[in-house]
């Protein structure tokens, strides 16, 4: 379910009352995030982990505030270096709270299927660079994929063309069928949409 605001989608993936929040909100918007979760019937204490698809302020800016509210931050090894860099994109009026790194749950990609399985969520987390080096996607066994800002195949251009195209090819090969992006509506993957 989408609990997004300010033109960014924030997805709650659930298995009963065990939930994963995919993308974490803008800095300084904890009240808005709580209100959206309440409106959708998602108690904050049921969120087992928060997962940023990448560390830009609209996707990971609320991470520390969520941690302070009891939501552990799930971090993949390719994201560790990106976390402290995010602050350089913030302004004082953003009310950004620095993300501590000593208390994050850091896992390698190879162990994500097991970690998610303990939550009752069948799927895996894959490295999908292209928008940024730290970008990742959550791919569920039913073909649903949460891609953050991975550039849609038809819009790929510039220096990251090959990297983004390879990420889409990986997702398609692993069984992705329906994309839940960080911005805009969901869409279906077809042979034409992903080479």
TORLUM-57676 format. One line per 3 residues: number of its first residue (from 1); for each residue y, z, x of N, C-alpha, C. Coordinates in Angstrom, 1 decimal, padded with zeros to 4 digits, always signed. Layout:
NUM = Y/Z/X/Y/Z/X/Y/Z/X ~ ...
! end
This chain:
1 = -001.2/+000.0/+000.8/+000.0/+000.0/+000.0/+001.2/+000.0/+000.9 ~ +002.3/-000.6/+000.4/+003.5/-000.8/+001.2/+004.5/+000.3/+000.8 ~ +004.9/+001.1/+001.7/+005.9/+002.1/+001.5/+007.2/+001.8/+002.2
4 = +007.4/+000.5/+002.5/+008.5/+000.0/+003.3/+009.9/+000.2/+002.6 ~ +010.9/+000.0/+003.5/+012.3/+000.0/+003.1/+013.1/-000.6/+004.2 ~ +014.4/-001.0/+003.8/+015.3/-001.7/+004.8/+014.6/-003.0/+005.3
7 = +014.0/-003.7/+004.5/+013.4/-005.0/+004.8/+012.2/-005.0/+005.8 ~ +011.7/-003.7/+006.1/+010.5/-003.6/+006.9/+009.4/-003.0/+006.1 ~ +008.2/-003.6/+006.3/+007.0/-003.1/+005.6/+006.4/-002.0/+006.4
10 = +006.0/-000.9/+005.7/+005.3/+000.2/+006.4/+004.0/+000.4/+005.5 ~ +002.9/+000.2/+006.1/+001.6/+000.1/+005.3/+000.8/+001.4/+005.4 ~ +000.3/+001.9/+004.3/-000.6/+003.0/+004.3/-002.0/+002.4/+004.0
13 = -002.9/+002.7/+005.0/-004.3/+002.2/+004.8/-005.1/+003.5/+004.5 ~ -005.9/+003.5/+003.5/-006.5/+004.7/+003.0/-008.0/+004.5/+002.9 ~ -008.7/+005.6/+003.1/-010.1/+005.8/+002.7/-010.2/+007.1/+002.0
16 = -010.1/+007.1/+000.7/-010.0/+008.4/+000.0/-008.6/+009.0/+000.3 ~ -008.7/+010.2/+000.8/-007.4/+010.9/+001.2/-007.2/+011.0/+002.7 ~ -008.0/+010.2/+003.4/-007.8/+010.0/+004.8/-007.0/+008.7/+005.0
19 = -005.8/+008.9/+005.6/-004.8/+007.8/+005.6/-004.3/+007.5/+007.0 ~ -003.9/+006.2/+007.2/-003.3/+005.8/+008.4/-002.0/+005.1/+008.0 ~ -000.9/+005.5/+008.6/+000.4/+004.9/+008.4/+000.6/+003.9/+009.5
22 = +000.7/+002.6/+009.1/+000.9/+001.5/+010.1/+002.4/+001.1/+010.0 ~ +003.0/+001.4/+011.1/+004.5/+001.3/+011.4/+005.2/+002.4/+010.7 ~ +006.2/+002.9/+011.4/+006.6/+004.3/+011.2/+008.1/+004.5/+010.8
25 = +008.8/+003.5/+010.6/+010.2/+003.7/+010.0/+011.3/+003.7/+011.1 ~ +012.5/+003.5/+010.6/+013.7/+003.6/+011.4/+014.0/+005.0/+011.8 ~ +014.6/+005.2/+013.0/+015.0/+006.6/+013.3/+016.0/+007.2/+012.3
28 = +015.9/+008.5/+012.1/+016.8/+009.1/+011.2/+016.6/+008.9/+009.7 ~ +015.4/+008.4/+009.4/+015.2/+008.1/+007.9/+014.0/+008.8/+007.4 ~ +013.8/+010.0/+007.9/+012.6/+010.8/+007.4/+012.7/+011.1/+005.9
31 = +013.9/+011.3/+005.4/+014.0/+011.6/+004.0/+013.6/+010.4/+003.2 ~ +014.0/+009.2/+003.6/+013.6/+008.0/+002.9/+012.1/+007.8/+003.0 ~ +011.5/+008.0/+004.2/+010.1/+007.8/+004.3/+009.3/+008.8/+003.4
34 = +009.8/+010.0/+003.4/+009.1/+011.0/+002.5/+009.2/+010.6/+001.1 ~ +010.4/+010.1/+000.7/+010.6/+009.7/-000.7/+009.7/+008.6/-001.1 ~ +009.6/+007.6/-000.2/+008.7/+006.4/-000.5/+007.2/+006.9/-000.6
37 = +006.8/+007.8/+000.4/+005.4/+008.2/+000.3/+005.2/+009.0/-001.0 ~ +006.1/+009.9/-001.4/+006.0/+010.6/-002.6/+005.9/+009.7/-003.8 ~ +006.7/+008.7/-003.8/+006.8/+007.8/-005.0/+005.4/+007.0/-005.1
40 = +004.8/+006.8/-004.0/+003.5/+006.1/-004.0/+002.3/+007.0/-004.1 ~ +002.6/+008.3/-004.2/+001.5/+009.3/-004.3/+000.7/+009.6/-003.0 ~ +001.4/+009.5/-001.9/+000.8/+009.8/-000.6/+001.4/+011.0/+000.0
43 = +000.6/+012.2/-000.1/+001.1/+013.4/+000.6/+001.1/+013.2/+002.1 ~ +002.2/+013.7/+002.7/+002.3/+013.5/+004.2/+001.1/+014.2/+004.9 ~ +000.6/+015.3/+004.4/-000.5/+015.9/+005.1/-001.8/+015.1/+005.1
46 = -001.9/+014.1/+004.2/-003.1/+013.2/+004.2/-003.0/+012.1/+005.3 ~ -001.9/+011.9/+005.9/-001.8/+010.9/+006.9/-002.4/+011.5/+008.2 ~ -003.5/+010.9/+008.6/-004.2/+011.4/+009.8/-003.5/+011.0/+011.1
49 = -003.0/+009.7/+011.1/-002.3/+009.2/+012.3/-001.2/+008.3/+011.8 ~ -000.2/+008.2/+012.7/+000.9/+007.2/+012.6/+000.6/+006.2/+013.7 ~ +000.7/+004.9/+013.4/+000.4/+003.8/+014.4/+001.5/+002.8/+014.3
52 = +002.2/+002.7/+015.5/+003.3/+001.6/+015.5/+002.6/+000.4/+016.1 ~ +002.9/-000.8/+015.4/+002.4/-002.0/+015.9/+003.1/-002.5/+017.2 ~ +004.3/-001.9/+017.4/+005.0/-002.1/+018.7/+006.2/-001.2/+018.6
55 = +006.7/-000.9/+019.8/+007.8/+000.1/+019.9/+009.2/-000.5/+019.9 ~ +009.6/-001.1/+018.7/+011.0/-001.4/+018.4/+011.4/-000.5/+017.3 ~ +012.7/-000.2/+017.2/+013.2/+000.9/+016.4/+012.8/+000.8/+014.9
58 = +012.6/-000.4/+014.4/+012.3/-000.5/+013.0/+010.8/-000.3/+012.7 ~ +010.0/-000.2/+013.8/+008.6/+000.0/+013.7/+008.1/+001.3/+014.3 ~ +008.8/+001.9/+015.2/+008.4/+003.1/+015.8/+009.5/+004.2/+015.9
61 = +010.6/+003.9/+015.4/+011.8/+004.8/+015.5/+011.6/+006.2/+014.9 ~ +010.8/+006.3/+014.0/+010.6/+007.6/+013.3/+009.4/+008.4/+013.8 ~ +008.8/+007.9/+014.9/+007.5/+008.5/+015.4/+007.6/+010.0/+015.7
64 = +008.6/+010.4/+016.4/+008.7/+011.8/+016.8/+009.0/+012.7/+015.6 ~ +009.8/+012.2/+014.7/+010.1/+013.0/+013.5/+008.8/+013.2/+012.6 ~ +008.0/+012.1/+012.6/+006.7/+012.2/+011.9/+005.8/+013.2/+012.6
67 = +005.8/+013.1/+013.9/+005.0/+014.1/+014.7/+005.4/+015.5/+014.4 ~ +006.7/+015.8/+014.3/+007.2/+017.1/+014.1/+006.8/+017.6/+012.7 ~ +006.6/+016.6/+011.8/+006.1/+017.0/+010.4/+004.6/+017.1/+010.3
70 = +003.9/+016.9/+011.4/+002.5/+017.1/+011.4/+001.6/+015.9/+011.5 ~ +002.2/+014.7/+011.7/+001.5/+013.4/+011.7/+001.3/+013.0/+013.2 ~ +000.0/+013.1/+013.7/-000.2/+012.7/+015.1/+000.1/+011.3/+015.3
73 = +000.6/+011.0/+016.5/+000.9/+009.6/+016.9/-000.3/+009.0/+017.7 ~ -000.9/+007.9/+017.1/-001.9/+007.2/+017.8/-001.3/+006.1/+018.7 ~ -001.6/+006.1/+020.0/-001.1/+005.2/+020.9/-002.2/+004.5/+021.7
76 = -002.0/+003.2/+021.8/-003.0/+002.4/+022.6/-002.5/+002.2/+024.0 ~ -003.4/+002.0/+025.0/-003.0/+002.0/+026.4/-001.9/+001.0/+026.7 ~ -001.8/-000.1/+026.1/-000.8/-001.1/+026.4/+000.6/-000.7/+025.8
79 = +000.7/+000.4/+025.1/+001.9/+000.9/+024.5/+002.6/+002.0/+025.3 ~ +001.9/+002.6/+026.2/+002.4/+003.8/+026.8/+003.8/+003.5/+027.5 ~ +003.9/+002.5/+028.3/+005.1/+002.1/+029.0/+006.2/+001.7/+028.1
82 = +005.9/+001.2/+026.9/+007.0/+000.8/+025.9/+007.7/+001.9/+025.2 ~ +007.0/+003.0/+025.1/+007.6/+004.1/+024.3/+008.9/+004.6/+024.9 ~ +009.1/+004.9/+026.2/+010.4/+005.4/+026.6/+011.4/+004.3/+026.7
85 = +011.0/+003.0/+026.7/+012.0/+001.9/+026.7/+012.7/+001.7/+025.3 ~ +012.1/+002.2/+024.3/+012.6/+002.0/+022.9/+014.0/+002.6/+022.8 ~ +014.2/+003.8/+023.5/+015.5/+004.5/+023.4/+016.7/+003.6/+023.8
88 = +016.5/+002.6/+024.7/+017.6/+001.8/+025.1/+018.1/+000.9/+024.0 ~ +017.3/+000.7/+022.9/+017.8/-000.1/+021.8/+018.4/+000.7/+020.7 ~ +018.6/+002.0/+020.9/+019.2/+002.9/+019.9/+020.6/+003.2/+020.2
91 = +021.4/+003.6/+019.2/+022.8/+004.0/+019.3/+022.8/+005.4/+018.8 ~ +023.8/+006.2/+019.2/+023.9/+007.6/+018.7/+023.8/+007.7/+017.2 ~ +024.4/+006.8/+016.5/+024.4/+006.9/+015.0/+023.0/+006.7/+014.4
94 = +022.1/+006.2/+015.2/+020.7/+006.0/+014.7/+020.0/+007.4/+014.6 ~ +020.5/+008.4/+015.2/+019.8/+009.7/+015.2/+018.4/+009.7/+015.7 ~ +018.2/+008.9/+016.7/+016.8/+008.7/+017.3/+016.4/+010.0/+018.0
97 = +015.1/+010.4/+017.8/+014.6/+011.6/+018.4/+013.6/+011.0/+019.4 ~ +013.8/+011.4/+020.7/+012.9/+010.9/+021.8/+011.4/+011.3/+021.5 ~ +010.5/+010.3/+021.7/+009.1/+010.5/+021.5/+008.5/+011.2/+022.7
100 = +007.9/+012.4/+022.5/+007.2/+013.1/+023.6/+005.9/+012.3/+023.8 ~ +005.4/+012.4/+025.1/+004.2/+011.6/+025.4/+003.0/+012.5/+025.6 ~ +003.2/+013.8/+025.9/+002.1/+014.6/+026.3/+001.2/+015.0/+025.1
103 = +001.7/+014.8/+023.9/+000.9/+015.2/+022.7/+000.5/+014.1/+021.8 ~ +000.5/+012.9/+022.4/+000.0/+011.7/+021.6/-001.5/+011.6/+021.7 ~ -002.1/+010.9/+020.8/-003.5/+010.6/+020.8/-003.6/+009.2/+021.4
106 = -004.0/+009.1/+022.7/-004.0/+007.8/+023.3/-005.5/+007.4/+023.5 ~ -005.8/+006.2/+023.0/-007.2/+005.7/+023.1/-007.2/+004.2/+023.6 ~ -008.3/+003.8/+024.2/-008.4/+002.4/+024.6/-008.8/+001.6/+023.4
109 = -008.5/+000.3/+023.4/-008.8/-000.5/+022.3/-010.3/-000.5/+022.0 ~ -011.2/-000.4/+023.0/-012.6/-000.4/+022.8/-013.1/+000.8/+022.0 ~ -012.3/+001.8/+021.9/-012.7/+003.0/+021.1/-012.1/+003.1/+019.7
112 = -011.3/+002.1/+019.3/-010.6/+002.2/+018.0/-011.5/+002.1/+016.8 ~ -012.6/+001.3/+016.9/-013.5/+001.2/+015.8/-014.2/+002.5/+015.5 ~ -014.5/+003.3/+016.5/-015.1/+004.6/+016.4/-014.1/+005.6/+015.8
115 = -012.9/+005.6/+016.3/-011.9/+006.5/+015.8/-011.6/+006.2/+014.3 ~ -011.4/+005.0/+014.0/-011.1/+004.6/+012.6/-012.3/+005.0/+011.7 ~ -013.5/+004.7/+012.2/-014.7/+005.0/+011.4/-014.8/+006.5/+011.1
118 = -014.3/+007.4/+012.0/-014.4/+008.8/+011.7/-013.4/+009.1/+010.5 ~ -012.4/+008.2/+010.3/-011.5/+008.4/+009.1/-012.1/+007.7/+007.9 ~ -013.2/+007.0/+008.0/-013.7/+006.2/+006.9/-013.1/+004.9/+006.8
121 = -012.3/+004.4/+007.7/-011.6/+003.1/+007.7/-012.5/+002.2/+008.6 ~ -013.0/+001.1/+008.0/-013.8/+000.2/+008.8/-012.9/-000.9/+009.3 ~ -012.8/-000.9/+010.7/-012.0/-002.0/+011.3/-011.8/-001.6/+012.8
124 = -010.8/-002.3/+013.4/-010.5/-002.1/+014.8/-009.0/-002.4/+015.0 ~ -008.5/-002.0/+016.2/-007.2/-002.3/+016.6/-007.3/-003.2/+017.8 ~ -006.5/-004.3/+017.7/-006.6/-005.3/+018.8/-005.2/-005.5/+019.4
127 = -005.2/-005.8/+020.7/-004.0/-006.2/+021.4/-003.6/-007.6/+021.0 ~ -002.4/-007.7/+020.4/-001.9/-009.1/+020.0/-000.5/-009.3/+020.5 ~ -000.4/-009.5/+021.8/+001.0/-009.7/+022.3/+001.5/-011.1/+021.8
130 = +002.8/-011.2/+022.0/+003.4/-012.5/+021.5/+004.9/-012.2/+021.1 ~ +005.0/-011.2/+020.2/+006.3/-010.7/+019.8/+006.8/-009.8/+021.0 ~ +005.9/-008.9/+021.4/+006.2/-008.0/+022.6/+004.9/-007.8/+023.3
133 = +005.0/-007.3/+024.5/+003.8/-007.1/+025.3/+002.9/-006.0/+024.7 ~ +003.6/-005.0/+024.0/+002.8/-003.9/+023.5/+002.4/-004.1/+022.1 ~ +002.5/-005.3/+021.5/+002.2/-005.5/+020.1/+000.7/-005.4/+019.9
136 = +000.3/-004.9/+018.8/-001.1/-004.7/+018.4/-001.2/-005.0/+016.9 ~ -002.5/-005.2/+016.5/-002.7/-005.5/+015.0/-003.9/-004.6/+014.6 ~ -003.9/-004.1/+013.4/-005.0/-003.4/+012.8/-005.8/-004.4/+011.9
139 = -007.0/-004.7/+012.3/-007.9/-005.6/+011.6/-009.0/-004.9/+010.9 ~ -009.0/-005.0/+009.5/-010.1/-004.3/+008.8/-011.2/-005.2/+008.6 ~ -012.4/-004.7/+008.3/-013.6/-005.5/+008.2/-013.5/-006.4/+007.0
142 = -012.7/-006.1/+006.0/-012.5/-007.0/+004.9/-011.6/-008.2/+005.1 ~ -011.1/-008.3/+006.4/-010.3/-009.5/+006.7/-008.8/-009.2/+006.6 ~ -008.4/-008.0/+006.1/-007.0/-007.6/+006.1/-006.5/-007.3/+007.5
145 = -005.3/-007.9/+007.8/-004.8/-007.6/+009.2/-003.3/-007.3/+009.1 ~ -003.0/-006.2/+009.7/-001.6/-005.7/+009.8/-001.0/-006.0/+011.1 ~ -000.1/-006.9/+011.1/+000.3/-007.6/+012.4/+001.7/-007.2/+012.9
148 = +002.4/-006.3/+012.2/+003.8/-006.0/+012.7/+004.6/-007.3/+012.7 ~ +005.2/-007.5/+013.9/+006.1/-008.7/+014.0/+005.5/-009.8/+014.8 ~ +004.2/-009.9/+014.9/+003.6/-011.1/+015.5/+004.1/-012.3/+014.8
151 = +004.7/-013.2/+015.5/+005.4/-014.4/+015.0/+004.3/-015.2/+014.2 ~ +004.6/-015.6/+013.0/+003.7/-016.5/+012.2/+003.5/-017.8/+013.0 ~ +002.3/-018.3/+013.0/+001.9/-019.5/+013.8/+002.9/-020.7/+013.6
154 = +003.4/-020.9/+012.4/+004.3/-022.1/+012.2/+005.7/-021.8/+012.8 ~ +006.0/-020.6/+013.2/+007.3/-020.3/+013.7/+007.3/-020.0/+015.2 ~ +006.1/-020.1/+015.8/+006.0/-019.8/+017.3/+006.8/-020.8/+018.1
157 = +007.7/-020.3/+019.0/+008.4/-021.2/+019.9/+008.9/-020.4/+021.1 ~ +009.3/-021.0/+022.1/+009.8/-020.3/+023.3/+008.8/-019.9/+024.3 ~ +009.1/-019.0/+025.1/+008.3/-018.7/+026.3/+007.0/-018.0/+025.9
160 = +006.9/-017.4/+024.7/+005.6/-016.7/+024.4/+004.7/-017.5/+023.5 ~ +004.9/-018.8/+023.4/+004.2/-019.7/+022.6/+002.7/-019.5/+022.8 ~ +002.2/-019.7/+024.0/+000.8/-019.6/+024.3/+000.2/-018.2/+024.0
163 = +001.0/-017.2/+024.3/+000.5/-015.8/+024.2/+000.3/-015.5/+022.7 ~ +001.3/-015.8/+021.9/+001.2/-015.6/+020.4/+000.1/-016.4/+019.8 ~ +000.0/-017.7/+020.2/-001.0/-018.5/+019.7/-002.4/-018.0/+020.0
166 = -002.6/-017.4/+021.2/-003.9/-016.8/+021.5/-004.1/-015.6/+020.7 ~ -003.1/-014.8/+020.4/-003.3/-013.6/+019.5/-003.8/-014.0/+018.1 ~ -003.1/-015.1/+017.6/-003.6/-015.5/+016.3/-005.0/-016.1/+016.3
169 = -005.3/-016.8/+017.4/-006.7/-017.3/+017.5/-007.7/-016.2/+017.5 ~ -007.4/-015.1/+018.3/-008.3/-013.9/+018.4/-008.5/-013.3/+017.0 ~ -007.4/-013.2/+016.2/-007.5/-012.6/+014.9/-008.3/-013.4/+014.0
172 = -008.1/-014.7/+014.0/-008.9/-015.6/+013.2/-010.4/-015.6/+013.6 ~ -010.7/-015.6/+014.9/-012.1/-015.5/+015.4/-012.7/-014.2/+014.9 ~ -012.0/-013.1/+014.9/-012.5/-011.8/+014.5/-012.6/-011.6/+013.0
175 = -012.2/-012.6/+012.2/-012.4/-012.5/+010.8/-011.2/-012.2/+009.9 ~ -010.0/-012.3/+010.5/-008.7/-012.1/+009.7/-008.6/-013.1/+008.6 ~ -008.2/-012.7/+007.4/-008.0/-013.7/+006.3/-006.7/-013.5/+005.6
178 = -006.2/-012.2/+005.5/-005.0/-011.9/+004.8/-004.1/-011.1/+005.7 ~ -002.9/-011.6/+005.9/-001.9/-011.0/+006.8/-000.9/-010.1/+006.0 ~ -000.8/-008.9/+006.5/+000.2/-007.9/+006.0/+001.2/-007.7/+007.1
181 = +002.3/-008.5/+007.1/+003.2/-008.5/+008.2/+004.2/-007.3/+008.1 ~ +005.0/-007.2/+009.2/+006.0/-006.1/+009.3/+007.2/-006.5/+008.4 ~ +007.4/-007.8/+008.1/+008.5/-008.2/+007.3/+008.0/-009.4/+006.4
184 = +008.5/-009.4/+005.2/+008.1/-010.4/+004.3/+006.8/-010.1/+003.5 ~ +006.4/-011.1/+002.7/+005.2/-010.9/+001.8/+003.9/-011.2/+002.6 ~ +002.8/-010.7/+002.0/+001.5/-011.0/+002.6/+001.2/-012.5/+002.5
187 = +000.3/-013.0/+003.3/-000.1/-014.4/+003.2/-001.5/-014.6/+003.7 ~ -002.1/-015.7/+003.3/-003.5/-016.0/+003.6/-003.6/-016.9/+004.9 ~ -004.5/-016.6/+005.7/-004.8/-017.4/+006.9/-005.7/-018.6/+006.5
190 = -005.3/-019.7/+006.9/-006.1/-020.9/+006.6/-006.3/-021.7/+007.9 ~ -007.2/-022.6/+007.9/-007.4/-023.4/+009.2/-006.1/-024.1/+009.6 ~ -005.3/-024.5/+008.6/-004.0/-025.2/+008.9/-002.9/-024.2/+009.4
193 = -003.0/-023.0/+008.9/-001.9/-022.0/+009.3/-002.1/-021.4/+010.7 ~ -003.4/-021.3/+011.1/-003.7/-020.8/+012.4/-004.7/-021.8/+013.1 ~ -004.1/-022.7/+013.9/-004.8/-023.7/+014.7/-006.3/-023.5/+014.7
! end
